[in-house]
Amino acid sequence: MEYQTIKENGKVKFVVLPFKSFQTILDRIEDESDLHDIREAKSEPLYDQNEAEDYIFINPVKRERLEKGWTQKELASRIGVKQSTVAKWEREGAVYRKATRQKLAKVFGIGETSFS
């Protein structure tokens, strides 16, 4: 199944999946135990749609940093730059040079295109 997990401080905060996949899951609910699990999940805290969308579409450097549970200072230390540089990278609409994209990709262990 195609889905994306959104983490904060190393813990899953949201799971995003295509509506068709969600509908398939609903269609497969067969018995009371399935319904019990769903009802139990309802007791977990829900997030406002705007909050969820803000988090999903957050600046990629900030999102990756939060998923790792790092502060700006920790990320700066891992890359060898100042904390103020990380703050600049996390601004809305930030554009990264190739060398910066490579450093970010390496420290986060993800593809360089995540920062394009």
MORAQUI-V728564 format. One record per run of one state. SS is the DSSP state (H for helix, E for strand, L for the rest). FROM is the first residue (numbers start at 1). TO is the last residue. If there is no record, write none. Layout:
ss = <SS/SS>
from = <FROM/FROM>
to = <TO/TO>
This chain:
ss = <L/E/L/E/L/H/L/H/L/H/L/H/L/H/L/H/L/H/L/H/L>
from = <1/3/9/11/18/19/29/32/43/49/57/60/69/72/80/83/90/98/109/112/116>
to = <2/8/10/17/18/28/31/42/48/56/59/68/71/79/82/89/97/108/111/115/116>
